[in-house]
Amino acid sequence: MNSRILFILIPALILTGCRSHPQLTLQQAGGQNLYQERCVHCHEENDLALKPPPPSLSNLFRHSTLPSGAPATDAQVIRTVLGGKNKMPSFAGRFTEEQMDALLAYLHTGIQ
Ligand code: HEC
């Protein structure tokens, strides 16, 4: 590749990388990894072509209710993740308490 292009590309990539998540704490960043590994393929990509598509989880806690109408509380989200809901599978035994806390901390950022 032309080295001039790299001079432009690399700073641009660094800048966009920094801008997308400016202030994630270490815990939130850990939660982001879990979210990307375990939740994105359904909730953003709908790779199983579920109908209706799984709801977006961004700004989950900025409303008083979850998409289903259940209260938007940590306890309810944990219950959903551990117990599953309709076509959403149960993640019981898949996350340590620390990982669940990190996942919740990340969901509280609103996922921007
Ligand atoms: C296999 C696909 C799939 C995966 C993987 C998945 N979900 Fe879901 N999720 C769904 C579907 C479908 C719904 C809608 C359930 C309903 O209300 O019928 C849903 C709903 C939800 C809701 C809203 C519940 C409500 O009461 O409205 C939350 C919160 C949620 N998921 C969190 C997560 C998190 C966090 C992860 C990752 C750990 C995850 N989901 C992984 C399919 C998935």
Residues whose N, C-alpha, C, O or C-beta is under 5 A from the ligand:
A	BS01	HEC	R38 C39 C42 P52 P54 P55 L66 P67 S68 G69 A70 V77 T80 V81 K85 N86 K87 M88 P89
